[in-house]
Every structure is written in structure tokens, then in C-alpha cells.
Amino acid sequence: MSNRDIIVIGGSAGATAPLKQILGRLPADLPAAVFIVLHIPAQGIGILSAVASNAGPLPVRQAESGMKIEPGQIYLAAPDHHLLLSGNQVFLGRGPRENMVRPAIDALFRSAALSHGPRVIGVLLSGLLSDGAAGLNAIKRCGGMTVVQDPMDAISDEMPRRAMEATTVDLCVPGATMGDVLSELVREQAGAVLPIPPEIRLEVEIAAGDRIGSDKLLTVADPVALTCPGCGGVLSEVKESRPMRFRCQVGHGYTVDALAKEQEGRVDEALRVALRIIEERAELVHRMAADGRRSGRLAVAEMYEARAAEYREYADMIRRVVLQSLDPAVHKREA
């Protein structure tokens, strides 16, 4: 039986500090390979050097397709590519974004679960929303071990908390001690190999860039009356997913909270566009009323003035909604 020789780490907002602590505590003879996804901009620079400078004795490499997986190596996701594991090699995928990001934590975690099952240790650090929760659940379902940063220790506690809601996490530890914990876990024998759920395999194919189509998607998800923010296509709810997730026919993926966050921004944008159009309409009708008075058409002028006042009321109403959407708690207290 093999030891737990694959460590996958995901993090977002606030993850840099605990990641430095973890890498600084890993020994030079670590009998495992480490793979890291941090949410970084498509043109992000300096991440590799920042991680490498705090990696202790272990070498850090930016992942490239075809790289052989070797113990004692740290592989960092490349910007704008999903970091995937396929057998004993690294693969970079250009599949659709998941939760508006690429590389996505969930994509790495699922591919590790698919290829290495019980040999995987999944680690989720500080971050916003529920990125990584579905991937950590996939690792657990495939027999791997799951570890999260203690939410009380995290700068942004949403990611570890959502993961603990989505699956039965094996360990919850502070960032300062996680490196020592991982150093012990990798020397343990891996558990039994479990059957791979079909949706995990399909979603790894999506991250790799394979075309799925509606027929394949229907095998793992049910269409719902929601629109994909990324492409405008129909969304489908992934069956029995923890946390609740959606996919479109193109492959864009969203957890329910990420979808709500994206919709919130679009609603705000739509309201502001509507506000601008109504204010412009009110100004135009006001000018038409003034022109009517100048030309002696008083009845027409009065009609346009009434309509201008009505448009201004609509504009004020939308303005209040926009302000409330920015900070609903403040407006609730004022009410």
C-alpha cells in the first residue's frame, strides 16, 4: 500500500500567511508532492517567487503540462490555467472558469481525487465564498483525507467554514501547526480505493477543456430557470452536490453563493442603467414641457410636466433601491 503522497492546497484571500507557515515547516525528505492553487489574476506575477522564498528546503516549480509528479517537489498553478493531475503527470487545462476563476481550487482537488483517490490529502486555507468546498468533498468521497485551516485562525473564514458544512472534514488546525501535521500524515498508509462518482470524472474533463454538451450534462445535472452569468446559457443544478452548485452547457461552474454574488453585481449594474435612462427621460420630457409653454401650448406643457414629475419619482425609487443594495443592513436599521 502506498502512503498519502499527494498534497493539494487551495487558498484565496488571506491564504498567503498560512501557506508560508506550512511550506516553511515541511521537511526536505517529504515523501509527497505538493500542488498549490491560489486565486491569482490572469496576468499575475511574483507569486512564484513569493512562494519559493518561503518554501524551506523544498524546490518550487510553476506547473507545466507533461511534468512528472515527483515527491519532495512543490508545483504551483500557472496563471489562467486549471492545474490538473493525470496519472503520474501534471496537466494544464483551459476549460471554463469555475466560480469566476481559473485556476480553480475545485478543479485541482477533483483531478487529484480522480487520479489518486485515498493517497490524496486536501488542504483548504483562508478565503471568501465556498471555493474548494466541492473539491474537498470529492476528495473525501474518493477516500482521501481532508484538512481545513481553523476558521478562528483564518483572515477570511468563509472557505473553511463552507467546506466543513459540505463534508465531514478530518482535521481542522491552525496554519502555524499545519505543516507539522501534514509531515506526519504523508507517512501514513493510504486507505482503500473507492469507486469514483461519475460526476467527478465529467467535471475533470470539463476543466481540461473537453466539450460536454447538454446530453452529458443531463446525466449529472438538472436544468433550472437560471441564466449563466458567463455566457447567458441555461444553468443546470448538479445532482446531490454539496455545496449546491450549477453548470451551464459550456461548462462554467458556480457554487450557489458565488452565483448569488455574481447576480448581485449584475442587478446593481442593471439598476444603474435603468436609473440613467429614466433620468434622461425626465430631462427630455421637462424640455418638451418648456418648449410647449414657449409656443403657447399650455395643455401639452402641463401634460409633459406631470410626466416629468412621474419619471423623477421613478428615478428616486430606483436610487433608493441602489443605495439599499449597497448596504442593506444600514437601511434595515434606519427603517
N, C-alpha and C positions, 0 to 999 in steps of 0.2 A: 504493500500500500504506500502511496505517495504521501508526503507531508503537505501541509497547506502552503503551497509555494507561489500563489498568485495573490498579490495585494492590489486592490483597486481603490483609489481615493478620489473623492469628489468634494468640491467646495466652491463657495461663491463669496458673497460679502462677509468679510471678517475671517476668512479661512486662511489668510497668509500666515498669521502668527502661529496658530496651532500646527500648520503644515511644517513650518520651520522647526518647531519643537519636536515633531515626530521624526523628521528626517535627520535631525541632529542626534537622535538617540538610537538610530538603527546601527547595528554593528557591521564591520567590514566583511564578516563572513556570513551575512544574511543569506539563508538558503531559499530565497524567494525573489521574484521580480516584482517591482513596484510600478504601477501605472497611475498617472495623475491627470485629472481633468479639472481645470479651473475655468470659470466663465471669464473669457477674455475677449476683447474686441477682435474683429476680423483682421485688423492690421496691428494687433498688439505686439509690442516689442519690450524687451527687457525681462520678460517672465522667465525665460530660460536661465539667464544669468542670476536673477534673484533667487530662484530655486537652487541652482547649482552652488551658490555661495553659502547655502545653509544646509547642504545635504550631508555633512560629515564626511566619512570616508568613502561613501558610495558614489560612483560616477553617474551623472545626469545627462541624458541624451534626448533631444527632441525627436519624437517618433517619426519614422518614415515607413512607407509601405514596403513589406518584404523583410523588415528587420527580424532577426531571430530572437526569440524570447530567451534570455539568459538570467540565471539567478545572480543576485548582487548588483543588478542594474536598475536604474530609475528611468522610466520612459515618460516624457511629458507630452501631452497632446499638442498638436500643431494648430495654429490659428485657422479658423474657418473649415476645419475637418473633424469629423467624428473619429475618435480613437477607438478602434475595434481590435479584438483578439480573434484570431482564426487558427486553431490548432497551435502550433509552436511558432507562429509568426504574428507580427503586428500588421494591421491593415488600416489605411486611412480611407474613410468613407465620405462621399459628397452627397449623401442623402439629405432629405429635407430637414429643416430646423425642428427641434423639439423644445417646447416652451420658449420659443423665440431665440434659441441659441444653438450654435454649432461651433465647437464640440459640445455635446450634451452628456451630462453625467449618466443619465439613464441608459444611453446607447452603449457606453463603455461597460457599465455594470451588467447589462443583459448579454453582451457578447462574451464576457468573462464567464457568466453563468452557463451559457450555451456550450462553450468550448471546454471548460474546466470544472464545472459542477462543484463537487464538495471540496475541491482544492482551493477555492476562492475565499478570500477574506475581503468583504466590502466595508469600506470606511466612509462615513458621511460627516462632513465638518460643517461649520457655520455657514449660513446663507439664508436668502429670502425665499418665500413661497415653498413649494414642495418638490423642487428639483431633486432627483436622486431617490425619492421615496419608492417609486415604482421599480426602479432598478435594484434597489436593496431588497425589495420584496421578491424579485425574480431570483436573486442570489439565494435567498432563504428557501424558495421553492425548489431550487435545484440542489439543495444540500449543503450550500456554503455557509460561512459564518458571517454575521452582521454586527458591525460596531458603529456607534454614533458618538460624536462629541457630546458631553453632558450639556444640555441646553442652558443650565445655570452658568456654564463656563463659556458659552458662545456669545460673540458680539451680536450676531443675528441668529436667534434661536429657532426660527421657523422651520428650516430644513430638518434639523434633527428631531424636532417635535413631530412634524408631519410623518417622518419616517417611522417613529415609534407608534404612531396611530395606524400606519399602514401595515406593519408587520411586527412580529414578536422579535424584537432586537435582542441579540445575545449579550452584548455588553454596552454599557453607557459610561464613558470615562472622560475625565478632563484631558485637554490637549497636552498638558505637561507630562502626563504619565502614559499617554497612548503609545509612544514609541517603544517603551519597555514592554507594554502589553503585547504589541504586535511581534516583538522579538521573541517572545515566548510562544505565541500562537503558531508561528510559522514552523516551529519544531514539533508540533503535534501531528499525529497521523490524521489524514483526511477521512471523512465518513464514507458511507456507502453512496454509490452513484444512484441518482433518482431519475425517473422519466422526465424528459424535457417537455413542458407545456407547449403546444403548437404556436400559440401567440407570441411566445418569446422568440422562437425561430423566425417567424414572419417579421417581427419588429426589428430584428437584427438585419434582415435582408433590406428593410426599408432604409435603415441608417447607412447601409453600404451603398445605396443608390439604385437598388433594383426596382423596376416598375411593378406595382402591385395590382392596380385596377380594382374596380368595385367588386368583382366576383370573389377575389381573395380576401378583400376586406370584410365582406359579409360573413366569412367563416369565423371571424373573431370579434366582430362589432356590429351593432345595430344602428341604422340611420336615425338621426334625430332632427328636429326642426331648428337647427342652429347652423350658422354660416362660419366657415373658416376665416379668421382674420387675415391669414397669409395669402390666400388665393381666391377667396369668395366661394369655394366649393362647399358641398354638403358635408357636415361633420357626422361621424358615427361614434357612438359610445362603446368603448372597449368592454366586452363582457366580463363581468365578475372581477373588475380591476380594482386594486387598492393601491393608491387613492383613485377616485373616479377620474377617468381620462377619456380623451376624444382623439380621433384621427380623421383626416379627410382623405379623399381618393388619391390626392397627390402624395400624401404621406405626412403632412405637417401634423405634429402631435402636441397636445396640451393637457396638462392636468386641469382640474376644474377651477382651481384658484388662479392659475396662470391665464386661463381663458377669460375669467371674470375681470382680471386686471387689464388685459388687452382690450376687452369690450368697454371697460370704464373709460379708457383713453379715447376710444373712438366715439363714444357717446358725448364726451366733453367737446371733442372736435366738431361733431355734428351740431351740437347746440350753439357753439360759437359761430359756425357758418350761418345757421338759421338766424341768430341774433343780428349778424351783419346785414343779411338780406332784408330782414324786417325793418331795421333802422334806415336802410337806404330807401325802402319803400315808403316809410313815413316821411322822409325828407322830400322825396319826389312828389307825393300827394300834397304836402304842405306847399310846395312851389306851385302846384297846379291850382290850389286854392287862392294863393296870392295873385296868380295870373287872372283867375276868374274875377276877383274883386277889381283888379285894374281895368278889366274890359267891361265892367258893369253887370256881369252875370252872377248876381248875389246868391241865387238859389244853388247854382253849381258850386260856388265858393264855399257855402255853408256845408254842402254835402261832402266836399273834399276835406274840409277842416274836421268834420266829425270822423271821417275815415282815418285821417292822420292821427287823431287822438286815440282811436281804437288800435292802430298799429303800435303806437307808443306804449299802450297798456300791455300789448303782447310782448313787446321788447323788454319791458320792465319785468314781466313774469319770467321770461327766459333768462334774464340776467340774474334773478334771484335763484333760479334752478342751477345755473352755472356756479354761482358762489357757494351754494349748498353742496354741490357735488365735490367741490374742492375740499371742504371741511364740514361734513355732515354733523359731526359731534358738536361743533360750536353752535350751529343753527338749531340743533335739538335743545341745547341748554337755553338758548335765547327764547325759544318758543315756550 
